[in-house]
Amino acid sequence: MGTYKRDVIGNVGRRGAAAVLLMMWGANAFGADDKALIAQAREEAGRGKFQIMVSSPKAESGQRMIMDAFQKRFDIKVDWEWMPLTAPVSAPRIAQQVTSGIKPPSAIGGYPYQTFDAWIAKNGLDMTVDWLGQFGAMFPAIRSAAVDTVLPPYHGRMLRQWDAKYVMVYNTNLVKRADVPTTFDELTSAKWRGRFAMSSNTAVPLDLLALELGPDQTLELTKKLLANRPRFKPGPPAVVGAIATGEVVVGISGYTALAEAQREKGAPIAWVPMKSLYVGPLFVFMLKDAPQPTLGKLFLAWLVTEGRQVQEAAEYLSSYADKESSTTKAIATASPNIDVVEVRNEKEYEMVDHIRREIMKIVAGASGISTK
């Protein structure tokens, strides 16, 4: 954890960290506020409950930290409800709500490209937003979240909220740091047979290996991993939870934010970067017919710009490209020349999406789950 963040949280606690961060930024950190837009957001806030369906932060304390900072920043009183549903859960729920004529949440997120495409874009549910034109003056940093780090087909649709940075998470009571594997191939050895966990409902980060190894070698490695009897868990949080309890020693699909949150609770957990850093971006966006559209857009635009430090203070959520992030600094210190592996163009996206489907077929056959 970075010294700056540790000092802030250590001195005032997580509930007060957001207010401290706002004071430290100062008025000069803000762009030119759109007073008419903010006034419209205030009016919409008075219409009723502001529903947020963004997957992280998970804890109510982190959600409150973010909402306190947002309300203080714009002098808006919001009656809010935050449902931290993961994309595989929220996506079919949203589709069902729309079919039933139920109003969607006014802000939604925590989606990778694939889930957004399969459920939201496919059904024409997302709202097109000129993020740069509407919020560029107020939040100059929004260009990074709206354009620079987003594939072109999703410009004007999604904002990059934070990155799942996949590392090797391990139980400090069960293995020494020097013995922690730093490649997936190491987990195929007899030494790790039955001693590691992996997700049964998501292929990441194994699908990203295709960008390094190619499709055939990636699928072959996946089969070798499954032959070594991993403990299957329903998603990355459950994988990290199994490591925390000592059910397994290490795990595939663990990422830094999950590990840090567990460690803060006292779990015997730590993480090390692997030979490569596998990055899975997660996005926020607006839905058509959102009941409070201006308030929702203002909140999301703020969240991915001025709210970045509050997110990290709340639950270690950050973008790897943010050089001021304590997590980015920690990774750079541990592995200065690490290769970053993520989808950077549409051709890579198509390949990784294909491999993801193939991996899930293999996993389904081994774990007995459905890939539908």
C-alpha positions, 0 to 999 in steps of 0.5 A: 500500500502506498505511503500517501494512502496509508497515512490518510486512512490511518489518520482519519479512517475510511469514512473520513478519507474522502473528505480529506482527499477533497480538501487536499485536491483543492478548488484548483483541481476542478475544471469549469463546472457546468452550473446548469447541468448541476442544477438539473442533477439537483432537481432530479435528485429530488424525484426519488431514490437514486439507484446505482447498480455498480459492482464495486465497491462491495462494502456499504462503508466504501459506497458511503464514502464515495456518495458522501464525497460526490454530494459534498463536491456538488452540494447535492443531497441524494437519497441513494441505494447502491446494489453491488451486483456483478455483471453476470448477475446484473445483466440478465436482471436488467434485461428482464426489468426492461422486458417487464417495464420496470425502470432501470437504475440511473447508473450501472457498471462493473462490466467487461466488454464481453458482458456488455456486448452480450446483454446490453449492446445486443438488446440496444439497452445502453444510452449514447452519451457525448462524455467529452462534449458534455463533461470535458470542461468540468472533468478534463481527465475524462478523455482517458476514461472515455476515449484513450483507454476504451476501444473505439466501438465503445466511445460515447457509450462506456467509461473505464472505471477501474482495472482488475489487475490479476496477480498470484494471491497466496495464503501467507500461512501456507507458503513462503513468498519465494515459493509462490508460482509466478506463471500459470504453467507452474501450477501444472506441476504435481506440487500444486495438485489440488492446492489451487483454486480457479473460477468456474464462471469466468475465463479471465485471466486465462483468456488473456494468455492467448495474446502471449501464447496464441490460441492453441497453447492457451487451450492446451495449458488450460487443459493441463491446469484442469488435469491438476485438480483445481478447486472450482469457485464461483468467481474471483471473490470466492477464489480469493475467499478460499485462499483466505480461509486456507482451503487452497494455497494460491489461486487463478483469477485473484486480483489486487483489489480483492486481496487488499480488501481481505488483507485489511480484514486480517486475512493471511493473504498477500500477492505477487505480480506474475511474469506478466500483468493481466489487466481486465478493465471494467466499465460504467455506462448509462441505460436508456430510460434511466429515471435520473439521466443527468444525475446518473451521468454526472455521478459516473463522469465524476466517479472516473475522474475526480472520484478515482482517489476516493475509489481507491481509498474506499476499496483499492479500485484503480486503473493501472495507467494511473501512475499515482495509484498505490497499487500501480506503484507497488507493482512497479516496485516489485516488477519494474519491467513487467509486461502488461497484457490487455486487449488493445484493439478490436482484432485482439478482442475478437480473439480473446472473446473466442478463446474465452468461450472455448475455455469456458467449454473446457471448464464446464466439462471439468466442473459440471457447470453450464456455459449458457 
